[in-house]
């Protein structure tokens, strides 16, 4: 069964906006943090943003001021609002969930493509 599902990717012009969603299965419990990574063509995977159980957010340097991460605990869902998009934001965006029990576990989605081009 699929445990993390991303949606909302697509093609957008520079300066435009997209909103990504990632829904985690309700069977996943004790989620400490949900967030986003991305990997562009020929680039290494890069941290984008995350939000933890205390609703504290974190952002990568190049995303600050443009991206906003939020969560809906009732739906086990994290969102990424991306504004003022640039061509260098083109990447596959991956959802991540960190679960803390006795040990730490991570779940990853399959990714959603974001292309910023005129």
C-alpha positions in Angstrom: 0.0 0.0 0.0 1.1 3.6 -0.7 1.9 5.4 2.5 2.9 8.9 1.2 1.3 10.4 -1.9 2.3 13.7 -3.5 0.2 15.8 -5.8 0.1 19.3 -7.3 3.1 19.3 -9.5 3.1 20.6 -13.0 4.3 23.2 -15.4 4.3 26.9 -14.4 5.8 30.1 -15.8 8.6 31.9 -14.0 7.0 34.1 -11.2 4.1 31.8 -10.9 2.9 29.6 -8.1 2.1 26.0 -7.3 0.8 24.3 -4.2 2.0 20.8 -3.5 0.3 18.3 -1.2 1.5 15.2 0.5 -0.9 12.9 2.3 0.3 10.2 4.7 -1.6 7.1 5.5 -3.4 7.4 8.8 -1.8 4.1 9.7 1.4 6.0 10.1 1.5 7.2 13.7 3.8 9.3 15.8 4.9 11.5 12.9 7.4 14.0 14.3 8.0 15.9 11.1 6.8 16.1 7.5 8.7 17.9 4.8 10.0 18.2 1.3 13.1 17.6 -0.6 13.8 18.2 -4.3 16.3 17.0 -6.9 16.8 18.9 -10.1 18.4 17.6 -13.3 22.1 16.9 -12.6 21.8 18.1 -9.0 22.0 16.5 -5.6 18.9 16.1 -3.4 18.3 19.3 -1.6 16.3 20.1 1.5 13.3 22.4 0.8 11.1 22.8 3.9 9.6 20.9 6.8 7.2 21.4 9.7 7.3 19.4 12.9 4.7 18.4 15.5 5.0 21.8 17.3 4.2 23.5 14.0 7.8 24.8 13.8 8.9 25.3 10.2 12.3 25.1 8.5 13.4 26.2 5.1 16.3 25.8 2.8 18.2 29.0 2.1 17.0 29.4 -1.5 13.4 28.9 -0.5 13.1 31.4 2.3 10.6 34.1 1.6 9.1 32.3 -1.4 7.9 29.0 -0.1 5.6 28.2 2.8 5.1 24.8 4.4 2.1 24.0 6.5 0.3 20.9 7.8 -3.1 19.5 8.6 -2.8 17.0 11.3 -6.3 15.7 11.0 -5.6 14.7 7.4 -1.9 13.7 8.0 -1.1 16.0 5.2 1.7 18.5 4.5 1.5 21.3 2.0 4.1 23.4 0.2 3.0 26.7 -1.3 5.6 27.9 -3.8 5.5 31.5 -5.0 7.8 33.5 -7.2 9.0 30.4 -8.9 12.2 30.4 -10.8 13.6 28.1 -13.5 16.1 26.7 -11.0 13.2 25.5 -8.9 12.6 22.9 -11.6 12.9 19.5 -9.9 11.2 16.4 -8.7 9.8 17.2 -5.3 9.7 14.4 -2.7 7.6 14.2 0.4 9.2 12.9 3.6 7.8 11.9 6.9 9.8 11.2 10.0 8.3 8.9 12.6 9.7 8.7 16.2 8.9 5.8 18.5 11.7 4.0 20.2 13.6 4.4 16.9 13.6 6.8 14.1 11.9 5.8 10.8 11.6 7.7 7.5 9.0 7.4 4.7 9.3 8.8 1.2 6.9 9.5 -1.5 7.5 8.8 -5.2 7.9 12.5 -6.1 6.0 15.0 -8.2 7.5 16.9 -11.1 7.7 20.7 -10.9 8.8 22.5 -14.1 9.2 26.2 -14.2 9.6 27.4 -17.8 8.3 30.1 -20.1 
